[in-house]
């Protein structure tokens, strides 16, 4: 089955909006994807039909809300080949990464090592830097080769018996390159290190199978997967999560039995009232993806990327960042032209895109741009 692009466009009413008399051409999905009408309708249905809190009542509207909420958890788990109890809801990918850094911090000792890549988004950099300062840890970086790919040979020399965490993006939000997560995970597990993956740019663009990758944690956001803002996901292996204590406390995360003070996973990590309508709507976005087929999405994305690179290459003095083998994300600048001016010019012609350092200042310093 191939994607019927014209039919799909009809699912997104915002594409009919005009700016400066120009219909918008949306090229900013790496920051936030658009949302199909069936997903926004799901939010309205929650508030209009079964608006109630979850896990706090034995009948009526609350039962319907709880069922829909937990059904979404199952759909999201199935989407990445995980178990429902391995899915923790947060408010975005950034919070998911911050959560896992805090969950793992108690076992870290002075001199322990954390490995990142030079191409990380601030969401997968700043919390680790903060942890390193507070606990006197060592922070190591996998460098880039001249073409922007990770230097895997050098990476092999970084892992030692003191390495406790590898935190890395699956696809760079600037370079658009797919990192060899399975190989890096194997290197980390050989020395007993945990693997934390920033999946913000990968989940929904390629088939992400956490069992196949064997990663310990994976973070991503609903708003980059056709879902609403305010919903994030942290996947964690069940055998790891059940041995971790929560860091946020409040309603819904305490056990009602005498066997344990904390509730079972994943609820022990979800204190307070969550974004109920958002999680339910995210489940509808997963339904939308599943009907289209993630393989079809990936194939179309490859064709679209190839076409865009070919056309952009015809522009004089254009410089691309990273290797030529990209997946749906192209960063470039044109010699002699301010990127801010270029972005404003294109916006006036209807294009929605992004200029700047994309929350990856360390990478731009490394690239000397």
Residue pairs with C-beta under 8 A, 6 or more apart in sequence:
1 293
1 296
2 296
2 300
3 292
3 296
3 297
3 300
5 300
8 292
9 15
11 36
11 37
11 38
11 288
12 34
12 35
12 36
12 37
13 37
14 24
14 26
14 34
14 35
15 23
15 24
15 26
15 34
16 23
17 23
17 24
18 24
18 350
19 347
19 348
19 350
20 348
20 349
20 350
22 348
22 349
22 350
23 350
24 350
24 351
24 352
25 350
25 351
25 352
26 34
26 352
27 351
27 352
27 353
28 352
28 353
28 354
29 224
29 328
30 173
30 201
30 224
30 328
30 329
30 354
31 224
31 354
32 223
32 224
32 229
33 204
33 223
33 224
33 225
33 226
34 226
35 226
35 227
35 228
35 285
36 226
36 285
36 288
38 284
38 288
39 226
39 227
39 228
39 281
39 282
39 284
39 285
39 288
40 228
40 281
42 277
42 280
42 281
42 283
42 284
43 228
43 277
43 278
43 280
43 281
46 65
46 68
46 276
46 277
46 280
46 281
47 277
49 64
50 61
50 64
50 65
50 68
51 61
51 65
52 60
52 61
52 62
52 64
52 65
53 62
53 65
53 273
53 276
54 62
54 65
54 66
54 69
54 273
54 274
54 276
55 66
55 252
55 267
56 62
56 251
56 252
57 63
57 66
65 276
65 280
68 280
68 283
69 274
69 276
69 279
69 280
70 84
71 283
72 279
72 280
72 282
72 283
72 286
73 84
73 87
73 89
73 266
73 279
73 283
74 84
75 283
75 286
75 287
75 290
76 87
76 233
76 282
76 283
76 286
77 83
77 84
77 86
77 87
77 235
79 203
79 286
79 289
79 290
80 203
80 208
80 209
80 210
80 218
80 235
81 209
81 210
81 211
81 212
82 210
82 211
82 235
83 238
85 238
85 241
85 264
85 265
85 266
86 210
86 235
86 236
86 237
86 238
86 241
86 265
86 266
87 233
87 234
87 235
87 266
88 96
88 99
88 233
88 234
88 235
88 236
88 241
88 265
88 266
88 269
88 270
89 231
89 232
89 233
89 266
89 270
89 274
89 275
89 279
90 96
90 99
90 231
90 232
90 233
90 234
91 230
91 231
91 232
91 275
92 221
92 223
92 229
92 230
92 231
92 232
93 123
93 198
93 199
93 200
93 219
93 220
93 221
93 224
93 232
93 233
94 123
94 232
95 232
96 219
96 220
96 221
96 232
96 233
96 234
97 123
97 124
97 127
97 167
97 196
97 198
97 219
98 127
99 234
99 247
99 269
100 196
100 217
100 219
100 234
100 236
101 127
101 128
101 131
101 167
101 196
102 127
102 247
103 244
103 247
103 269
104 164
104 165
104 194
104 196
104 244
105 131
105 135
106 245
107 164
108 131
108 135
108 137
108 164
108 165
109 135
110 135
110 136
110 137
111 136
111 137
111 138
111 162
112 135
112 137
112 138
112 162
112 163
112 164
113 137
113 138
113 139
113 140
113 158
113 160
113 162
113 163
113 164
113 165
114 128
114 131
114 132
114 137
114 138
114 139
114 140
114 163
114 164
114 165
114 166
114 167
115 140
115 141
115 142
115 155
115 158
115 159
115 163
115 165
115 166
115 167
115 168
115 188
115 193
116 124
116 125
116 128
116 139
116 140
116 141
116 142
116 166
116 167
116 168
117 141
117 142
117 144
117 150
117 168
117 169
117 179
118 141
118 142
118 143
118 144
118 362
118 363
118 366
119 144
119 148
119 150
119 169
119 172
119 174
119 175
119 177
119 360
119 363
119 366
120 167
120 168
120 169
120 198
120 360
120 362
120 363
121 169
121 173
121 198
121 200
121 358
121 359
121 360
122 359
122 360
122 361
123 198
123 200
123 359
124 167
124 168
124 169
124 196
124 198
125 362
128 139
128 165
128 167
129 139
131 137
132 138
132 139
138 162
140 158
140 163
142 150
142 151
142 152
142 154
142 155
142 158
142 168
143 150
143 151
143 154
143 366
144 150
144 151
144 366
144 367
145 151
147 322
147 323
148 175
148 177
148 321
148 322
148 323
149 177
149 322
149 323
150 179
150 180
152 180
152 183
152 184
155 184
155 187
156 187
159 166
159 187
159 188
159 190
159 191
159 193
160 191
161 191
161 192
163 188
163 191
163 193
164 192
164 193
164 194
165 193
165 194
165 195
165 196
166 184
166 185
166 187
166 188
166 193
166 194
166 195
166 196
167 195
167 196
167 197
167 198
168 179
168 181
168 184
168 195
168 196
168 197
168 198
169 179
169 197
169 198
169 199
169 200
169 201
169 202
170 178
170 179
170 181
170 197
170 198
170 199
170 201
170 202
170 208
171 177
171 178
171 179
171 201
171 202
171 205
171 206
171 327
171 329
172 179
172 201
172 322
172 329
172 360
172 363
173 200
173 201
173 329
173 358
173 359
173 360
174 321
174 322
174 329
174 331
174 358
174 360
174 363
174 364
175 321
175 322
175 323
175 326
175 329
175 331
175 363
176 201
176 305
176 322
176 326
176 327
176 328
176 329
176 330
176 331
177 322
177 323
177 325
177 326
177 327
178 202
178 206
178 327
181 195
181 197
181 213
181 215
182 212
182 213
182 214
184 195
185 195
185 213
185 214
185 215
186 214
188 194
188 195
189 195
189 214
194 216
194 217
194 240
195 214
195 215
195 216
195 217
196 215
196 216
196 217
196 218
196 219
197 213
197 215
197 217
197 218
197 219
198 219
199 208
199 218
199 219
199 220
200 219
200 220
200 221
200 224
201 224
201 329
202 208
202 220
203 218
203 220
203 224
203 225
204 220
204 224
204 225
204 226
204 289
204 294
204 297
205 297
205 298
205 301
205 327
205 328
206 294
206 298
206 327
207 294
207 295
207 298
208 218
210 218
210 235
216 236
216 237
216 240
217 234
217 235
217 236
217 237
217 240
218 233
218 234
218 235
219 232
219 233
219 234
219 235
220 232
220 233
221 227
221 231
221 232
221 233
222 228
222 229
222 230
222 231
222 232
222 233
222 278
222 279
222 281
222 282
222 285
223 229
223 230
223 231
225 282
225 285
225 286
225 289
226 285
226 288
226 289
227 278
227 281
227 282
227 285
227 286
228 275
228 277
228 278
228 281
228 282
229 278
230 275
230 278
231 275
231 278
231 279
231 281
231 282
234 269
236 244
238 265
241 265
241 266
241 269
242 265
245 262
246 253
246 262
246 268
246 269
246 271
248 269
248 271
248 272
249 271
250 271
250 272
251 271
251 272
251 273
252 263
252 267
252 270
252 271
252 272
252 273
253 262
253 263
253 267
253 268
253 269
253 270
253 271
254 261
254 262
254 263
255 261
255 262
255 263
255 264
256 263
262 268
289 297
298 327
301 327
301 328
302 327
302 328
304 328
305 326
305 327
305 328
305 329
305 330
308 330
309 320
309 324
309 326
309 330
312 318
312 320
312 330
312 332
315 334
316 334
317 334
317 335
317 336
318 332
318 333
318 334
318 335
319 332
319 333
319 334
319 335
320 330
320 331
320 332
321 331
321 332
321 333
321 367
321 369
322 331
331 358
333 339
333 342
333 369
334 342
339 355
339 356
340 355
340 356
342 355
343 353
343 354
343 355
346 353
347 353
357 363
357 364
